[in-house]
Amino acid sequence: MTSIILILAMFSGINEDEGERSAEIRPTDLLQSLDHPDRWRWIPEDRMPEGNLVKRLLVTSFVSPIFFFDSDVGAGGGFGITDIDFGNKRRRQFANTWITYTTEGQQRFAFSWRKWLAHQDYPGRGSLQGDRDFFGISLERSKTLTSRFFGFGADTLLDQESSYSRETNSLGLGIQKSLPKTGGNWIWNFNLLLQTDDIASGTVSDALDMTVAYPEVAAGSDDFGAVWIQAGIRHDTRDAQHLPYEGHSVGISFFGCPITSQDLAGEELDGGVVTTLSGTWVSPVTPLFHSGGTPTADHPLIDSVATSLSISGTSGEIPFWALPSIGGSQNLRGSIGGRWRDRHAWNAGLEWRPWIFTDEIPIYGKIRLERSGIALFFDAGSVANSFDQLFSEKVHYSYGVGFRFTFERQALFRADLGRSDEGEFNMSIRYGLPF
């Protein structure tokens, strides 16, 4: 469904009326008493319709049907649901669900829920939402038949491709808070994940069997249960978390498994941690396809340029699939997920994000596509076994174009098509920005 809406947007033409709806002009009388008022999202009354998920479709709920056929996984289908007003709680809760299944047994069920901790309601007018503070839970069961592994290092070749299947069950809890006050420049987060993983032979045609080609790597990550902890702190001046137009975010995070089933059984792979330093910078730029919008709107019409840089290093022992990697939907988007993997990695990204179709496109009733545009991007990165080697290894890169469209500032969808330095193409369709 998202691809159909995107096509409608691309062929709808540009309307010269580029003004935002007056109902979404930010209420200065309500914001003036808040700390960091620019970091609160204003949600007018007409953006919070009541009713079940179907009645709110494409206003506060978004359904993405999925149908596919692949010789390796069989015929399959399912759907993804994003509900930004889960339970009709005046936008206090958010939920995301994915369900897919194939005739060969590939499956995924994933559910995540989030409650915003900074929320103020004004019946008859709307609500204010602070997008930096929340508590959430996640639940997932998945079996993937076609995961790829090419070995370790930046010099692996495509013809070294091996395939494995991975079955995962997980339950997670997480919290994020800003300080010293709500909406403050400092943000800390803590996530606890209980997870089990099983590795077996994959089904990718014309690829090696990973459990045979890399038996020690596969065995060390099979039947693996662990308590995973992710924690981090960052200095974040961006004007929004989901779709920022200005500011930076620089921080450090830790992701590791201090308790493992191998630990308890007295076997190998005692556990370890991945430490990541990352930064994102976003700046507004002069628009090419429109004249700009109202600065006081909750979602002002702004084009931007964004850059990112991330460096990761591993201490101790963790499963191969948890090691730093590049490739996929978030970095090096021209390559498949985890194309290059090792104990250390770096990646960088650059995007120009112009809005092209800037007038609202009515679909049905209150349903409307707010705006759509493109993103031209360039990604680069590398991996290495040691930090000393990291910046002397071969640099891989990808470039491409992405299509972006929003139903509102808190609901951006993207489809990115990238080409890698190996000549491969990769398409990723996701909710939210890569950085």
C-alpha positions, 0 to 999 in steps of 0.5 A: 500500500505504501508503494501505491501511495508513493506512486500517487504522490509522484504523479499528482503534480505540484500545487502552487498552494504551499501553505500549511494548514492553519490547524497545525500552526503551533499554539504559542499560548500553550508552548510558552510555559514549557522548557524547550518548546521547539521539541514538543510536537503539536497534534491538532484535534483533527489528527486524532480521530476516534475509532478502530484501526480501519476507521483511522486508516492513513490518518493515525494507522498505516497498513502495508500488505506484503506479497512475494515469491522466491524459490528459496523461501516459497510463496509468502505474504503478510502485513505490517501495521504502524499505529501512532495512536494505539488504543485511541489514547490521544496519541500517548501510545505507539505500536508497530506490528509485522506478520509474515509467513511463507510456504517453506516455513519462513516466518516473522511475528514482531510487536513493539509498543511505546508510551510517551512519557511527556504528553499534555492534552487539551480537549477540543484543541489537541495535544502536545507530545515530547518525542524524547521521553518514552517507555516501551516493550517489544516481542518477536519470534522469527525464522529467516531462511536466507540470511547471508554470511561472506566471512570476516573482513573488508576483502570478502568476495561475492562468490564467498556467499554462504547461507544460514537460517536463524530462529529468534525469540526475544522479549525486550524492555526499554526506556529513554529520558531527556535531562536535566529537564524534559526536552533537554539536550542530554538523552540517556536510554537503557534497554534489556533484551532476553533472547534465544537464537538457533542457527541452521543451514540456509536455503539460498540457491547457489550459495554455500552452506554456512554451517559447513563452510564456517562450522566453528563460527556457526556452532559458537552462535547456535543454541545461544541464549543471552541477556542483552543490554543496550545503554547509551547517552548522547548530546542531542540538539535536533529539533525532532527525533523522527524527522529533524531539520536542524541540530546534531546528535553525538553520543556513545552506546554499549550493546552486549551480553553479560549473561549467556547460556554458554556462560551458565553451561561452562562452554565457549563464548563467554560474552562481550560488548560492542561500543559505538561512537556515533554522530548525526548532523542536520542543516536546513538548505535553500529549497529548489522546488518550493519557496518554503513554508510557515516557520510556526507550523508544527511541520514547517516546509524545510529541505535539509542536508544530513550527515552521519558517522559511526565507529564501533569496536568489540570487546570479548566474544559475541555471536557473529551476527551481533558483530559490527557490520555494514550493508542493509537499510541503515548504512551502505544501502547498496549492499545486502544486510551484513555484507561486510562484518568484523570486530570493528567497523566504521560507516558514514552517510550523506543525504540531501533531502528536498521536498518536491510535491509540497501540497497535501494530496487528499485521498479520502475524507480526512486522509491525506498525503502531507508531502513527498520528496526524494533523497540523494545519498552516498554511504561509505564504510569498512570493517577490520579485525582490529582497530589499528587496521580499521582505517587502512582497510578497503573502503566500500561505498554505495549511492542512490536515490530514496523516495520519502513521503509523510502523512505528518511529521511523526509518520515518514516512510521511505524507499531507498534504492542503492548501488554498491561498489560491487555493482549490486543493487539493493532496495529497502522500504522502511518507516523512519529515516536511516539517520 
